[in-house]
Amino acid sequence: MTNPTRDRIDGLVKGQPVVLFMKGDRRQPQCGFSATVVQILDSLLEDYQTVNVLADPEIREGVKEYSSWPTIPQLYLAGEFQGGCDIVVEMYQSGELQEKLRSLG
């Protein structure tokens, strides 16, 4: 990954408290895994940022390297990588996600 791509991803991740890199956007997810995470976040939050990786191949590949995680979607809270769909579902079911979101203020 090039430094400008890393800097762009870093800026996105650190620019908002909740950032979801996904296929499609919040209103029109383009894969079932992204749709699942959007449903969870929508049930908990009014506002969060999504990044459509299908619109930018450099971001799509770069975010995988950035997080050392091979799949999309990817959720970041307060600049920290949380995981993909399965992990977000587990965090939601255990109440951990709700707790982390509350701590963001």
C-alpha positions as CSV (number, residue, x, y, z in Angstrom):
1,M,0.0,0.0,0.0
2,T,1.2,3.5,-0.9
3,N,1.8,6.1,1.8
4,P,-1.0,8.3,0.4
5,T,-3.5,5.4,0.6
6,R,-2.4,4.6,4.2
7,D,-2.8,8.3,5.1
8,R,-6.3,8.4,3.6
9,I,-7.4,5.3,5.5
10,D,-5.8,6.6,8.7
11,G,-7.6,9.9,8.3
12,L,-11.0,8.1,7.7
13,V,-10.5,5.7,10.7
14,K,-9.5,8.5,13.0
15,G,-11.9,11.2,11.6
16,Q,-15.1,9.8,13.2
17,P,-15.8,7.7,16.3
18,V,-17.5,4.9,14.4
19,V,-16.4,4.0,10.8
20,L,-17.5,1.1,8.8
21,F,-15.6,0.1,5.7
22,M,-18.2,-1.9,3.7
23,K,-19.4,-2.9,0.2
24,G,-22.0,-0.4,-0.8
25,D,-23.4,2.3,1.5
26,R,-25.6,2.5,4.6
27,R,-28.8,2.8,2.5
28,Q,-27.8,0.2,-0.1
29,P,-25.4,-2.5,1.2
30,Q,-23.9,-4.6,-1.6
31,C,-23.3,-7.7,0.3
32,G,-25.0,-9.7,3.1
33,F,-22.2,-9.3,5.6
34,S,-22.1,-5.5,5.1
35,A,-25.9,-5.4,5.4
36,T,-25.8,-7.4,8.7
37,V,-23.3,-4.9,10.3
38,V,-25.4,-1.9,9.0
39,Q,-28.5,-3.4,10.6
40,I,-26.7,-3.8,14.0
41,L,-25.3,-0.3,13.9
42,D,-28.6,1.2,12.7
43,S,-30.3,-0.4,15.7
44,L,-27.8,1.3,18.1
45,L,-26.7,4.6,16.5
46,E,-28.2,7.6,14.7
47,D,-25.0,8.5,13.0
48,Y,-21.9,6.8,11.9
49,Q,-19.6,7.0,8.8
50,T,-19.5,4.3,6.1
51,V,-16.8,4.0,3.4
52,N,-17.9,2.2,0.2
53,V,-14.8,0.2,-0.7
54,L,-16.4,-0.7,-4.1
55,A,-16.0,2.9,-5.1
56,D,-12.2,2.9,-4.5
57,P,-10.0,-0.2,-5.3
58,E,-7.0,1.4,-3.4
59,I,-9.1,1.7,-0.2
60,R,-10.6,-1.7,-0.7
61,E,-7.2,-3.4,-0.8
62,G,-5.4,-1.0,1.4
63,V,-7.8,-1.4,4.4
64,K,-7.2,-5.1,4.4
65,E,-3.5,-4.4,4.8
66,Y,-4.1,-1.6,7.2
67,S,-6.0,-3.9,9.6
68,S,-4.2,-7.1,8.8
69,W,-7.8,-8.5,8.2
70,P,-8.6,-10.1,4.9
71,T,-12.3,-9.4,4.6
72,I,-14.8,-6.5,4.3
73,P,-16.8,-5.2,6.2
74,Q,-14.4,-3.8,8.8
75,L,-15.6,-1.8,11.9
76,Y,-13.5,0.8,13.7
77,L,-14.4,2.4,17.0
78,A,-12.4,5.4,18.2
79,G,-9.7,4.6,15.6
80,E,-9.4,1.0,16.8
81,F,-10.1,-2.0,14.5
82,Q,-12.9,-4.2,16.0
83,G,-13.4,-6.9,13.4
84,G,-15.6,-8.1,10.6
85,C,-19.2,-9.3,10.4
86,D,-18.9,-12.4,12.6
87,I,-17.0,-10.5,15.4
88,V,-19.5,-7.6,15.3
89,V,-22.4,-10.0,15.6
90,E,-20.7,-11.7,18.6
91,M,-19.9,-8.4,20.2
92,Y,-23.6,-7.3,19.7
93,Q,-25.0,-10.5,21.1
94,S,-22.8,-10.3,24.2
95,G,-23.5,-6.6,24.8
96,E,-19.8,-5.7,24.3
97,L,-20.6,-3.6,21.3
98,Q,-23.2,-1.6,23.1
99,E,-20.8,-1.0,26.0
100,K,-18.0,0.2,23.7
101,L,-20.4,2.5,21.9
102,R,-21.6,4.0,25.2
103,S,-18.0,4.7,26.2
104,L,-17.5,6.7,23.0
105,G,-20.0,9.3,24.4
